[in-house]
Amino acid sequence: MQVMVNSDNHIHGSAALEDRVRGRVTDKLKRFEDHLTRIEVHFNDENSHKSGGQDKRCQLEARLKGRDPVSVSHNADQLEQALEGAIDKLGTVLERNIGKQRPS
């Protein structure tokens, strides 16, 4: 399972951030890796120059083998919180989506 990390120009996308994000996504979604080809992580700072709560957004798009991609997003005060919220949502969506494929 490939994990790609992208960020807008208001978020400093360092190699250390990319490594941490890849590690969290891989650890938390490892049980789905046989069903996934790629997960794309997109970070945005929606208010950029203004201060305000819940302005960090993480969108995760999972590419499922032989199926349409699924996407979730989560807003929070910090990138790590936005990532964790999006991972939790994606785990729920994948469980529901992949569970439908399994024979009864």
C-alpha positions as CSV (number, residue, x, y, z in Angstrom):
1,M,0.0,0.0,0.0
2,Q,1.5,3.3,-1.1
3,V,0.9,6.4,1.0
4,M,1.3,9.8,-0.7
5,V,1.4,13.0,1.3
6,N,0.5,16.4,-0.1
7,S,0.0,19.9,1.5
8,D,-1.0,23.3,0.3
9,N,1.5,26.2,0.3
10,H,0.4,27.3,3.8
11,I,1.6,24.1,5.4
12,H,5.3,23.3,5.6
13,G,5.5,19.8,4.2
14,S,8.8,18.5,5.6
15,A,10.2,15.1,5.1
16,A,9.8,14.5,8.9
17,L,6.0,15.3,8.6
18,E,5.7,12.9,5.6
19,D,7.4,10.1,7.5
20,R,5.2,10.6,10.6
21,V,2.1,10.7,8.4
22,R,3.0,7.6,6.4
23,G,3.8,5.7,9.7
24,R,0.4,6.6,11.3
25,V,-1.6,5.8,8.2
26,T,0.2,2.5,7.7
27,D,-0.1,1.5,11.3
28,K,-3.8,2.4,11.7
29,L,-5.0,1.0,8.3
30,K,-2.7,-2.0,8.0
31,R,-5.6,-4.5,8.2
32,F,-7.0,-3.1,4.9
33,E,-3.7,-3.2,2.9
34,D,-4.7,-6.3,0.9
35,H,-7.7,-4.2,-0.5
36,L,-5.8,-0.9,-1.2
37,T,-3.4,0.2,-3.8
38,R,-2.8,3.8,-2.5
39,I,-3.9,6.3,0.1
40,E,-3.5,10.0,-0.7
41,V,-3.2,12.4,2.2
42,H,-4.0,16.1,1.6
43,F,-3.4,18.8,4.2
44,N,-4.9,22.3,3.9
45,D,-4.9,25.4,6.1
46,E,-8.3,26.7,5.3
47,N,-7.8,30.1,6.9
48,S,-4.1,30.4,6.0
49,H,-3.2,33.9,7.3
50,K,-6.0,34.3,9.8
51,S,-6.1,32.6,13.1
52,G,-9.1,30.5,14.1
53,G,-10.1,27.1,15.3
54,Q,-10.7,24.0,13.2
55,D,-8.9,25.5,10.2
56,K,-6.5,22.5,9.6
57,R,-8.1,20.0,7.2
58,C,-6.9,16.5,6.4
59,Q,-8.5,14.7,3.5
60,L,-7.7,11.0,2.9
61,E,-8.5,9.3,-0.4
62,A,-8.2,5.5,-0.5
63,R,-7.9,3.7,-3.8
64,L,-9.5,0.3,-3.5
65,K,-8.5,-2.5,-5.8
66,G,-11.2,-2.9,-8.5
67,R,-13.5,-0.4,-6.9
68,D,-14.2,3.3,-6.8
69,P,-12.0,5.4,-4.5
70,V,-13.4,6.6,-1.2
71,S,-12.7,9.9,0.5
72,V,-13.1,11.4,4.0
73,S,-12.0,14.6,5.6
74,H,-11.6,16.0,9.1
75,N,-11.0,19.5,10.4
76,A,-9.2,20.3,13.7
77,D,-7.0,22.9,15.4
78,Q,-3.8,21.0,14.6
79,L,-2.6,18.8,11.7
80,E,-2.1,15.7,13.9
81,Q,-5.7,16.0,15.2
82,A,-7.0,16.4,11.7
83,L,-5.0,13.4,10.6
84,E,-6.2,11.2,13.4
85,G,-9.8,12.2,12.9
86,A,-9.6,11.4,9.1
87,I,-7.9,8.1,9.8
88,D,-10.7,7.1,12.1
89,K,-13.4,8.1,9.6
90,L,-11.6,6.2,6.8
91,G,-11.3,3.1,8.9
92,T,-15.0,3.1,9.5
93,V,-15.8,3.7,5.7
94,L,-13.3,0.9,4.7
95,E,-14.7,-1.5,7.2
96,R,-18.2,-0.9,5.9
97,N,-17.1,-1.0,2.2
98,I,-14.9,-4.0,2.4
99,G,-17.3,-5.8,4.7
100,K,-19.9,-5.7,1.9
101,Q,-17.5,-7.6,-0.3
102,R,-17.0,-10.5,2.1
103,P,-19.2,-13.6,1.6
104,S,-21.8,-14.2,4.3
